[in-house]
Amino acid sequence: MVTNDFTDLPMKIKLPEPEASGLSRIEELLAKRRSVRKYAEKGLPEEVISRFLWAAQGISSGKDEKRQSKNLSEK
């Protein structure tokens, strides 16, 4: 099993202070960014929800139930 507790990384990285002379272009763009979503009035069928939840658990093969990603309860 491969684990990494990240103890070899520095705890803090010193970054330069941001300029205080108004907003930068990136700050302007971030301030203007908005997401717009439209939702249908009807709900999803239970079959779709069931399939989505099954896929989210990470089991990718049949009878041996191997996962693509680690289960948090596994150590």
PDB file of N, CA, C and O in Angstrom:
ATOM      1  N   MET A   1       0.837  -1.168   0.000  1.00  0.00           N
ATOM      2  CA  MET A   1       0.000   0.000   0.000  1.00  0.00           C
ATOM      3  C   MET A   1       0.892   1.245   0.000  1.00  0.00           C
ATOM      4  O   MET A   1       1.882   1.304   0.729  1.00  0.00           O
ATOM      5  N   VAL A   2       0.544   2.220  -0.805  1.00  0.00           N
ATOM      6  CA  VAL A   2       1.298   3.460  -0.882  1.00  0.00           C
ATOM      7  C   VAL A   2       0.555   4.516  -0.080  1.00  0.00           C
ATOM      8  O   VAL A   2      -0.631   4.755  -0.309  1.00  0.00           O
ATOM      9  N   THR A   3       1.239   5.139   0.846  1.00  0.00           N
ATOM     10  CA  THR A   3       0.636   6.228   1.616  1.00  0.00           C
ATOM     11  C   THR A   3       1.586   7.407   1.605  1.00  0.00           C
ATOM     12  O   THR A   3       2.787   7.248   1.385  1.00  0.00           O
ATOM     13  N   ASN A   4       1.057   8.565   1.839  1.00  0.00           N
ATOM     14  CA  ASN A   4       1.867   9.770   1.925  1.00  0.00           C
ATOM     15  C   ASN A   4       1.251  10.657   2.991  1.00  0.00           C
ATOM     16  O   ASN A   4       0.112  11.102   2.851  1.00  0.00           O
ATOM     17  N   ASP A   5       1.992  10.914   4.045  1.00  0.00           N
ATOM     18  CA  ASP A   5       1.483  11.799   5.088  1.00  0.00           C
ATOM     19  C   ASP A   5       1.968  13.238   4.891  1.00  0.00           C
ATOM     20  O   ASP A   5       1.697  14.100   5.727  1.00  0.00           O
ATOM     21  N   PHE A   6       2.668  13.499   3.814  1.00  0.00           N
ATOM     22  CA  PHE A   6       3.120  14.827   3.406  1.00  0.00           C
ATOM     23  C   PHE A   6       4.034  15.490   4.433  1.00  0.00           C
ATOM     24  O   PHE A   6       4.106  16.718   4.487  1.00  0.00           O
ATOM     25  N   THR A   7       4.740  14.693   5.253  1.00  0.00           N
ATOM     26  CA  THR A   7       5.645  15.275   6.242  1.00  0.00           C
ATOM     27  C   THR A   7       6.898  15.856   5.604  1.00  0.00           C
ATOM     28  O   THR A   7       7.616  16.625   6.243  1.00  0.00           O
ATOM     29  N   ASP A   8       7.169  15.499   4.351  1.00  0.00           N
ATOM     30  CA  ASP A   8       8.361  16.011   3.681  1.00  0.00           C
ATOM     31  C   ASP A   8       8.121  17.368   3.023  1.00  0.00           C
ATOM     32  O   ASP A   8       9.046  17.941   2.448  1.00  0.00           O
ATOM     33  N   LEU A   9       6.905  17.890   3.096  1.00  0.00           N
ATOM     34  CA  LEU A   9       6.590  19.177   2.485  1.00  0.00           C
ATOM     35  C   LEU A   9       6.732  20.300   3.506  1.00  0.00           C
ATOM     36  O   LEU A   9       6.501  20.082   4.696  1.00  0.00           O
ATOM     37  N   PRO A  10       7.109  21.497   3.060  1.00  0.00           N
ATOM     38  CA  PRO A  10       7.176  22.618   4.000  1.00  0.00           C
ATOM     39  C   PRO A  10       5.770  22.972   4.496  1.00  0.00           C
ATOM     40  O   PRO A  10       4.795  22.868   3.751  1.00  0.00           O
ATOM     41  N   MET A  11       5.681  23.382   5.731  1.00  0.00           N
ATOM     42  CA  MET A  11       4.379  23.714   6.304  1.00  0.00           C
ATOM     43  C   MET A  11       3.850  25.045   5.778  1.00  0.00           C
ATOM     44  O   MET A  11       2.639  25.208   5.624  1.00  0.00           O
ATOM     45  N   LYS A  12       4.736  25.995   5.500  1.00  0.00           N
ATOM     46  CA  LYS A  12       4.311  27.314   5.032  1.00  0.00           C
ATOM     47  C   LYS A  12       5.171  27.739   3.853  1.00  0.00           C
ATOM     48  O   LYS A  12       6.357  27.416   3.779  1.00  0.00           O
ATOM     49  N   ILE A  13       4.559  28.462   2.945  1.00  0.00           N
ATOM     50  CA  ILE A  13       5.276  29.035   1.811  1.00  0.00           C
ATOM     51  C   ILE A  13       5.064  30.539   1.875  1.00  0.00           C
ATOM     52  O   ILE A  13       3.924  31.003   1.884  1.00  0.00           O
ATOM     53  N   LYS A  14       6.126  31.290   1.918  1.00  0.00           N
ATOM     54  CA  LYS A  14       6.042  32.744   1.989  1.00  0.00           C
ATOM     55  C   LYS A  14       5.774  33.294   0.595  1.00  0.00           C
ATOM     56  O   LYS A  14       6.574  33.103  -0.321  1.00  0.00           O
ATOM     57  N   LEU A  15       4.654  33.970   0.442  1.00  0.00           N
ATOM     58  CA  LEU A  15       4.285  34.593  -0.826  1.00  0.00           C
ATOM     59  C   LEU A  15       4.375  36.102  -0.692  1.00  0.00           C
ATOM     60  O   LEU A  15       4.218  36.636   0.406  1.00  0.00           O
ATOM     61  N   PRO A  16       4.627  36.798  -1.797  1.00  0.00           N
ATOM     62  CA  PRO A  16       4.677  38.257  -1.720  1.00  0.00           C
ATOM     63  C   PRO A  16       3.295  38.825  -1.400  1.00  0.00           C
ATOM     64  O   PRO A  16       2.273  38.253  -1.776  1.00  0.00           O
ATOM     65  N   GLU A  17       3.282  39.947  -0.707  1.00  0.00           N
ATOM     66  CA  GLU A  17       2.020  40.620  -0.397  1.00  0.00           C
ATOM     67  C   GLU A  17       1.376  41.106  -1.696  1.00  0.00           C
ATOM     68  O   GLU A  17       2.084  41.566  -2.592  1.00  0.00           O
ATOM     69  N   PRO A  18       0.050  41.015  -1.819  1.00  0.00           N
ATOM     70  CA  PRO A  18      -0.610  41.514  -3.028  1.00  0.00           C
ATOM     71  C   PRO A  18      -0.545  43.037  -3.092  1.00  0.00           C
ATOM     72  O   PRO A  18      -0.485  43.715  -2.067  1.00  0.00           O
ATOM     73  N   GLU A  19      -0.560  43.548  -4.296  1.00  0.00           N
ATOM     74  CA  GLU A  19      -0.538  44.997  -4.478  1.00  0.00           C
ATOM     75  C   GLU A  19      -1.854  45.577  -3.977  1.00  0.00           C
ATOM     76  O   GLU A  19      -2.921  45.011  -4.212  1.00  0.00           O
ATOM     77  N   ALA A  20      -1.771  46.695  -3.294  1.00  0.00           N
ATOM     78  CA  ALA A  20      -2.967  47.323  -2.740  1.00  0.00           C
ATOM     79  C   ALA A  20      -3.492  48.441  -3.632  1.00  0.00           C
ATOM     80  O   ALA A  20      -4.373  49.193  -3.216  1.00  0.00           O
ATOM     81  N   SER A  21      -2.974  48.566  -4.837  1.00  0.00           N
ATOM     82  CA  SER A  21      -3.353  49.676  -5.718  1.00  0.00           C
ATOM     83  C   SER A  21      -4.513  49.287  -6.632  1.00  0.00           C
ATOM     84  O   SER A  21      -4.333  49.196  -7.846  1.00  0.00           O
ATOM     85  N   GLY A  22      -5.686  49.058  -6.077  1.00  0.00           N
ATOM     86  CA  GLY A  22      -6.852  48.727  -6.885  1.00  0.00           C
ATOM     87  C   GLY A  22      -6.898  47.256  -7.249  1.00  0.00           C
ATOM     88  O   GLY A  22      -6.019  46.475  -6.887  1.00  0.00           O
ATOM     89  N   LEU A  23      -7.939  46.904  -7.967  1.00  0.00           N
ATOM     90  CA  LEU A  23      -8.133  45.518  -8.367  1.00  0.00           C
ATOM     91  C   LEU A  23      -7.289  45.169  -9.585  1.00  0.00           C
ATOM     92  O   LEU A  23      -7.171  45.967 -10.515  1.00  0.00           O
ATOM     93  N   SER A  24      -6.713  43.995  -9.578  1.00  0.00           N
ATOM     94  CA  SER A  24      -6.005  43.512 -10.756  1.00  0.00           C
ATOM     95  C   SER A  24      -7.029  42.974 -11.744  1.00  0.00           C
ATOM     96  O   SER A  24      -8.203  42.834 -11.404  1.00  0.00           O
ATOM     97  N   ARG A  25      -6.608  42.679 -12.934  1.00  0.00           N
ATOM     98  CA  ARG A  25      -7.506  42.151 -13.968  1.00  0.00           C
ATOM     99  C   ARG A  25      -8.145  40.838 -13.515  1.00  0.00           C
ATOM    100  O   ARG A  25      -9.338  40.621 -13.728  1.00  0.00           O
ATOM    101  N   ILE A  26      -7.364  39.972 -12.898  1.00  0.00           N
ATOM    102  CA  ILE A  26      -7.920  38.689 -12.456  1.00  0.00           C
ATOM    103  C   ILE A  26      -8.959  38.907 -11.362  1.00  0.00           C
ATOM    104  O   ILE A  26      -9.982  38.223 -11.342  1.00  0.00           O
ATOM    105  N   GLU A  27      -8.717  39.844 -10.456  1.00  0.00           N
ATOM    106  CA  GLU A  27      -9.702  40.135  -9.411  1.00  0.00           C
ATOM    107  C   GLU A  27     -10.984  40.710 -10.002  1.00  0.00           C
ATOM    108  O   GLU A  27     -12.080  40.400  -9.533  1.00  0.00           O
ATOM    109  N   GLU A  28     -10.852  41.542 -11.024  1.00  0.00           N
ATOM    110  CA  GLU A  28     -12.034  42.082 -11.706  1.00  0.00           C
ATOM    111  C   GLU A  28     -12.841  40.959 -12.352  1.00  0.00           C
ATOM    112  O   GLU A  28     -14.066  40.919 -12.233  1.00  0.00           O
ATOM    113  N   LEU A  29     -12.147  40.048 -13.039  1.00  0.00           N
ATOM    114  CA  LEU A  29     -12.828  38.932 -13.692  1.00  0.00           C
ATOM    115  C   LEU A  29     -13.511  38.023 -12.677  1.00  0.00           C
ATOM    116  O   LEU A  29     -14.640  37.585 -12.897  1.00  0.00           O
ATOM    117  N   LEU A  30     -12.842  37.742 -11.578  1.00  0.00           N
ATOM    118  CA  LEU A  30     -13.445  36.894 -10.547  1.00  0.00           C
ATOM    119  C   LEU A  30     -14.668  37.559  -9.921  1.00  0.00           C
ATOM    120  O   LEU A  30     -15.654  36.887  -9.618  1.00  0.00           O
ATOM    121  N   ALA A  31     -14.606  38.866  -9.727  1.00  0.00           N
ATOM    122  CA  ALA A  31     -15.742  39.581  -9.142  1.00  0.00           C
ATOM    123  C   ALA A  31     -16.953  39.571 -10.073  1.00  0.00           C
ATOM    124  O   ALA A  31     -18.090  39.587  -9.601  1.00  0.00           O
ATOM    125  N   LYS A  32     -16.729  39.547 -11.385  1.00  0.00           N
ATOM    126  CA  LYS A  32     -17.821  39.568 -12.363  1.00  0.00           C
ATOM    127  C   LYS A  32     -18.339  38.181 -12.713  1.00  0.00           C
ATOM    128  O   LYS A  32     -19.395  38.059 -13.333  1.00  0.00           O
ATOM    129  N   ARG A  33     -17.617  37.137 -12.330  1.00  0.00           N
ATOM    130  CA  ARG A  33     -17.991  35.776 -12.721  1.00  0.00           C
ATOM    131  C   ARG A  33     -19.274  35.351 -12.032  1.00  0.00           C
ATOM    132  O   ARG A  33     -19.425  35.504 -10.820  1.00  0.00           O
ATOM    133  N   ARG A  34     -20.190  34.817 -12.815  1.00  0.00           N
ATOM    134  CA  ARG A  34     -21.451  34.305 -12.293  1.00  0.00           C
ATOM    135  C   ARG A  34     -21.809  33.026 -13.023  1.00  0.00           C
ATOM    136  O   ARG A  34     -21.525  32.877 -14.211  1.00  0.00           O
ATOM    137  N   SER A  35     -22.425  32.114 -12.315  1.00  0.00           N
ATOM    138  CA  SER A  35     -22.935  30.885 -12.916  1.00  0.00           C
ATOM    139  C   SER A  35     -24.452  30.986 -12.982  1.00  0.00           C
ATOM    140  O   SER A  35     -25.105  31.385 -12.018  1.00  0.00           O
ATOM    141  N   VAL A  36     -24.993  30.623 -14.118  1.00  0.00           N
ATOM    142  CA  VAL A  36     -26.446  30.628 -14.292  1.00  0.00           C
ATOM    143  C   VAL A  36     -26.860  29.215 -14.651  1.00  0.00           C
ATOM    144  O   VAL A  36     -26.338  28.622 -15.595  1.00  0.00           O
ATOM    145  N   ARG A  37     -27.799  28.685 -13.892  1.00  0.00           N
ATOM    146  CA  ARG A  37     -28.281  27.326 -14.146  1.00  0.00           C
ATOM    147  C   ARG A  37     -29.784  27.353 -14.336  1.00  0.00           C
ATOM    148  O   ARG A  37     -30.497  28.156 -13.735  1.00  0.00           O
ATOM    149  N   LYS A  38     -30.237  26.466 -15.177  1.00  0.00           N
ATOM    150  CA  LYS A  38     -31.674  26.296 -15.373  1.00  0.00           C
ATOM    151  C   LYS A  38     -32.018  24.865 -14.999  1.00  0.00           C
ATOM    152  O   LYS A  38     -31.352  23.927 -15.437  1.00  0.00           O
ATOM    153  N   TYR A  39     -33.047  24.696 -14.200  1.00  0.00           N
ATOM    154  CA  TYR A  39     -33.455  23.374 -13.747  1.00  0.00           C
ATOM    155  C   TYR A  39     -34.824  23.042 -14.318  1.00  0.00           C
ATOM    156  O   TYR A  39     -35.695  23.904 -14.434  1.00  0.00           O
ATOM    157  N   ALA A  40     -34.992  21.786 -14.668  1.00  0.00           N
ATOM    158  CA  ALA A  40     -36.282  21.323 -15.170  1.00  0.00           C
ATOM    159  C   ALA A  40     -37.262  21.214 -14.005  1.00  0.00           C
ATOM    160  O   ALA A  40     -36.858  21.020 -12.858  1.00  0.00           O
ATOM    161  N   GLU A  41     -38.529  21.339 -14.305  1.00  0.00           N
ATOM    162  CA  GLU A  41     -39.564  21.222 -13.285  1.00  0.00           C
ATOM    163  C   GLU A  41     -39.743  19.782 -12.818  1.00  0.00           C
ATOM    164  O   GLU A  41     -40.166  19.540 -11.688  1.00  0.00           O
ATOM    165  N   LYS A  42     -39.424  18.832 -13.684  1.00  0.00           N
ATOM    166  CA  LYS A  42     -39.639  17.430 -13.323  1.00  0.00           C
ATOM    167  C   LYS A  42     -38.412  16.858 -12.617  1.00  0.00           C
ATOM    168  O   LYS A  42     -37.289  17.310 -12.841  1.00  0.00           O
ATOM    169  N   GLY A  43     -38.636  15.865 -11.765  1.00  0.00           N
ATOM    170  CA  GLY A  43     -37.550  15.214 -11.047  1.00  0.00           C
ATOM    171  C   GLY A  43     -36.917  14.113 -11.877  1.00  0.00           C
ATOM    172  O   GLY A  43     -37.419  13.753 -12.942  1.00  0.00           O
ATOM    173  N   LEU A  44     -35.818  13.586 -11.382  1.00  0.00           N
ATOM    174  CA  LEU A  44     -35.153  12.468 -12.051  1.00  0.00           C
ATOM    175  C   LEU A  44     -35.852  11.161 -11.686  1.00  0.00           C
ATOM    176  O   LEU A  44     -36.311  10.994 -10.556  1.00  0.00           O
ATOM    177  N   PRO A  45     -35.932  10.242 -12.635  1.00  0.00           N
ATOM    178  CA  PRO A  45     -36.489   8.927 -12.314  1.00  0.00           C
ATOM    179  C   PRO A  45     -35.602   8.212 -11.288  1.00  0.00           C
ATOM    180  O   PRO A  45     -34.387   8.412 -11.267  1.00  0.00           O
ATOM    181  N   GLU A  46     -36.210   7.384 -10.446  1.00  0.00           N
ATOM    182  CA  GLU A  46     -35.455   6.648  -9.431  1.00  0.00           C
ATOM    183  C   GLU A  46     -34.364   5.786 -10.048  1.00  0.00           C
ATOM    184  O   GLU A  46     -33.314   5.599  -9.433  1.00  0.00           O
ATOM    185  N   GLU A  47     -34.583   5.258 -11.244  1.00  0.00           N
ATOM    186  CA  GLU A  47     -33.581   4.422 -11.901  1.00  0.00           C
ATOM    187  C   GLU A  47     -32.308   5.218 -12.178  1.00  0.00           C
ATOM    188  O   GLU A  47     -31.202   4.698 -12.027  1.00  0.00           O
ATOM    189  N   VAL A  48     -32.463   6.472 -12.580  1.00  0.00           N
ATOM    190  CA  VAL A  48     -31.305   7.328 -12.867  1.00  0.00           C
ATOM    191  C   VAL A  48     -30.560   7.641 -11.569  1.00  0.00           C
ATOM    192  O   VAL A  48     -29.332   7.577 -11.525  1.00  0.00           O
ATOM    193  N   ILE A  49     -31.294   7.974 -10.528  1.00  0.00           N
ATOM    194  CA  ILE A  49     -30.671   8.272  -9.236  1.00  0.00           C
ATOM    195  C   ILE A  49     -29.942   7.041  -8.708  1.00  0.00           C
ATOM    196  O   ILE A  49     -28.821   7.141  -8.209  1.00  0.00           O
ATOM    197  N   SER A  50     -30.583   5.883  -8.819  1.00  0.00           N
ATOM    198  CA  SER A  50     -29.970   4.639  -8.359  1.00  0.00           C
ATOM    199  C   SER A  50     -28.664   4.361  -9.096  1.00  0.00           C
ATOM    200  O   SER A  50     -27.662   4.014  -8.470  1.00  0.00           O
ATOM    201  N   ARG A  51     -28.668   4.508 -10.401  1.00  0.00           N
ATOM    202  CA  ARG A  51     -27.470   4.243 -11.213  1.00  0.00           C
ATOM    203  C   ARG A  51     -26.353   5.235 -10.871  1.00  0.00           C
ATOM    204  O   ARG A  51     -25.185   4.856 -10.781  1.00  0.00           O
ATOM    205  N   PHE A  52     -26.717   6.490 -10.684  1.00  0.00           N
ATOM    206  CA  PHE A  52     -25.743   7.524 -10.341  1.00  0.00           C
ATOM    207  C   PHE A  52     -25.084   7.217  -8.992  1.00  0.00           C
ATOM    208  O   PHE A  52     -23.862   7.299  -8.867  1.00  0.00           O
ATOM    209  N   LEU A  53     -25.882   6.868  -7.994  1.00  0.00           N
ATOM    210  CA  LEU A  53     -25.338   6.552  -6.676  1.00  0.00           C
ATOM    211  C   LEU A  53     -24.476   5.297  -6.718  1.00  0.00           C
ATOM    212  O   LEU A  53     -23.450   5.226  -6.040  1.00  0.00           O
ATOM    213  N   TRP A  54     -24.883   4.307  -7.507  1.00  0.00           N
ATOM    214  CA  TRP A  54     -24.074   3.101  -7.647  1.00  0.00           C
ATOM    215  C   TRP A  54     -22.717   3.446  -8.256  1.00  0.00           C
ATOM    216  O   TRP A  54     -21.683   2.977  -7.780  1.00  0.00           O
ATOM    217  N   ALA A  55     -22.722   4.263  -9.306  1.00  0.00           N
ATOM    218  CA  ALA A  55     -21.474   4.632  -9.981  1.00  0.00           C
ATOM    219  C   ALA A  55     -20.561   5.438  -9.053  1.00  0.00           C
ATOM    220  O   ALA A  55     -19.338   5.339  -9.153  1.00  0.00           O
ATOM    221  N   ALA A  56     -21.142   6.229  -8.157  1.00  0.00           N
ATOM    222  CA  ALA A  56     -20.343   7.069  -7.262  1.00  0.00           C
ATOM    223  C   ALA A  56     -19.590   6.269  -6.204  1.00  0.00           C
ATOM    224  O   ALA A  56     -18.634   6.778  -5.618  1.00  0.00           O
ATOM    225  N   GLN A  57     -19.997   5.037  -5.952  1.00  0.00           N
ATOM    226  CA  GLN A  57     -19.327   4.239  -4.920  1.00  0.00           C
ATOM    227  C   GLN A  57     -17.965   3.722  -5.372  1.00  0.00           C
ATOM    228  O   GLN A  57     -17.165   3.311  -4.532  1.00  0.00           O
ATOM    229  N   GLY A  58     -17.678   3.730  -6.678  1.00  0.00           N
ATOM    230  CA  GLY A  58     -16.349   3.385  -7.174  1.00  0.00           C
ATOM    231  C   GLY A  58     -16.137   1.936  -7.540  1.00  0.00           C
ATOM    232  O   GLY A  58     -15.049   1.591  -8.001  1.00  0.00           O
ATOM    233  N   ILE A  59     -17.126   1.057  -7.357  1.00  0.00           N
ATOM    234  CA  ILE A  59     -16.949  -0.342  -7.745  1.00  0.00           C
ATOM    235  C   ILE A  59     -17.044  -0.429  -9.261  1.00  0.00           C
ATOM    236  O   ILE A  59     -18.039  -0.022  -9.860  1.00  0.00           O
ATOM    237  N   SER A  60     -15.992  -0.965  -9.870  1.00  0.00           N
ATOM    238  CA  SER A  60     -15.932  -0.948 -11.333  1.00  0.00           C
ATOM    239  C   SER A  60     -15.976  -2.326 -11.967  1.00  0.00           C
ATOM    240  O   SER A  60     -16.056  -2.438 -13.190  1.00  0.00           O
ATOM    241  N   SER A  61     -15.926  -3.374 -11.162  1.00  0.00           N
ATOM    242  CA  SER A  61     -15.962  -4.709 -11.740  1.00  0.00           C
ATOM    243  C   SER A  61     -17.085  -5.506 -11.091  1.00  0.00           C
ATOM    244  O   SER A  61     -17.720  -5.048 -10.141  1.00  0.00           O
ATOM    245  N   GLY A  62     -17.311  -6.664 -11.598  1.00  0.00           N
ATOM    246  CA  GLY A  62     -18.448  -7.469 -11.189  1.00  0.00           C
ATOM    247  C   GLY A  62     -18.362  -8.078  -9.813  1.00  0.00           C
ATOM    248  O   GLY A  62     -18.400  -7.369  -8.808  1.00  0.00           O
ATOM    249  N   LYS A  63     -18.246  -9.396  -9.763  1.00  0.00           N
ATOM    250  CA  LYS A  63     -18.413 -10.140  -8.522  1.00  0.00           C
ATOM    251  C   LYS A  63     -17.368  -9.866  -7.450  1.00  0.00           C
ATOM    252  O   LYS A  63     -17.671  -9.990  -6.263  1.00  0.00           O
ATOM    253  N   ASP A  64     -16.125  -9.491  -7.834  1.00  0.00           N
ATOM    254  CA  ASP A  64     -15.101  -9.268  -6.807  1.00  0.00           C
ATOM    255  C   ASP A  64     -15.148  -7.863  -6.212  1.00  0.00           C
ATOM    256  O   ASP A  64     -14.413  -7.576  -5.267  1.00  0.00           O
ATOM    257  N   GLU A  65     -15.977  -7.003  -6.731  1.00  0.00           N
ATOM    258  CA  GLU A  65     -16.230  -5.654  -6.206  1.00  0.00           C
ATOM    259  C   GLU A  65     -14.958  -4.838  -5.975  1.00  0.00           C
ATOM    260  O   GLU A  65     -14.802  -4.211  -4.927  1.00  0.00           O
ATOM    261  N   LYS A  66     -14.059  -4.848  -6.943  1.00  0.00           N
ATOM    262  CA  LYS A  66     -12.868  -4.007  -6.841  1.00  0.00           C
ATOM    263  C   LYS A  66     -13.258  -2.563  -7.121  1.00  0.00           C
ATOM    264  O   LYS A  66     -14.092  -2.282  -7.982  1.00  0.00           O
ATOM    265  N   ARG A  67     -12.640  -1.657  -6.380  1.00  0.00           N
ATOM    266  CA  ARG A  67     -12.959  -0.236  -6.512  1.00  0.00           C
ATOM    267  C   ARG A  67     -11.883   0.494  -7.314  1.00  0.00           C
ATOM    268  O   ARG A  67     -10.705   0.137  -7.280  1.00  0.00           O
ATOM    269  N   GLN A  68     -12.323   1.533  -8.039  1.00  0.00           N
ATOM    270  CA  GLN A  68     -11.371   2.396  -8.735  1.00  0.00           C
ATOM    271  C   GLN A  68     -10.715   3.359  -7.760  1.00  0.00           C
ATOM    272  O   GLN A  68      -9.586   3.797  -7.980  1.00  0.00           O
ATOM    273  N   SER A  69     -11.411   3.688  -6.695  1.00  0.00           N
ATOM    274  CA  SER A  69     -10.860   4.579  -5.689  1.00  0.00           C
ATOM    275  C   SER A  69     -10.986   3.926  -4.320  1.00  0.00           C
ATOM    276  O   SER A  69     -11.837   3.062  -4.106  1.00  0.00           O
ATOM    277  N   LYS A  70     -10.142   4.343  -3.412  1.00  0.00           N
ATOM    278  CA  LYS A  70     -10.089   3.727  -2.093  1.00  0.00           C
ATOM    279  C   LYS A  70     -11.325   4.083  -1.274  1.00  0.00           C
ATOM    280  O   LYS A  70     -11.793   5.222  -1.298  1.00  0.00           O
ATOM    281  N   ASN A  71     -11.836   3.116  -0.563  1.00  0.00           N
ATOM    282  CA  ASN A  71     -12.925   3.318   0.370  1.00  0.00           C
ATOM    283  C   ASN A  71     -12.336   3.965   1.620  1.00  0.00           C
ATOM    284  O   ASN A  71     -11.304   3.507   2.112  1.00  0.00           O
ATOM    285  N   LEU A  72     -12.958   5.010   2.144  1.00  0.00           N
ATOM    286  CA  LEU A  72     -12.401   5.707   3.300  1.00  0.00           C
ATOM    287  C   LEU A  72     -12.342   4.835   4.548  1.00  0.00           C
ATOM    288  O   LEU A  72     -11.568   5.118   5.463  1.00  0.00           O
ATOM    289  N   SER A  73     -13.144   3.784   4.597  1.00  0.00           N
ATOM    290  CA  SER A  73     -13.099   2.902   5.762  1.00  0.00           C
ATOM    291  C   SER A  73     -11.920   1.932   5.694  1.00  0.00           C
ATOM    292  O   SER A  73     -11.592   1.296   6.696  1.00  0.00           O
ATOM    293  N   GLU A  74     -11.276   1.808   4.525  1.00  0.00           N
ATOM    294  CA  GLU A  74     -10.115   0.930   4.378  1.00  0.00           C
ATOM    295  C   GLU A  74      -8.869   1.638   4.876  1.00  0.00           C
ATOM    296  O   GLU A  74      -8.743   2.855   4.741  1.00  0.00           O
ATOM    297  N   LYS A  75      -7.959   0.883   5.445  1.00  0.00           N
ATOM    298  CA  LYS A  75      -6.708   1.502   5.914  1.00  0.00           C
ATOM    299  C   LYS A  75      -5.536   0.896   5.225  1.00  0.00           C
ATOM    300  O   LYS A  75      -4.397   1.285   5.486  1.00  0.00           O
TER     301      LYS A  75
END
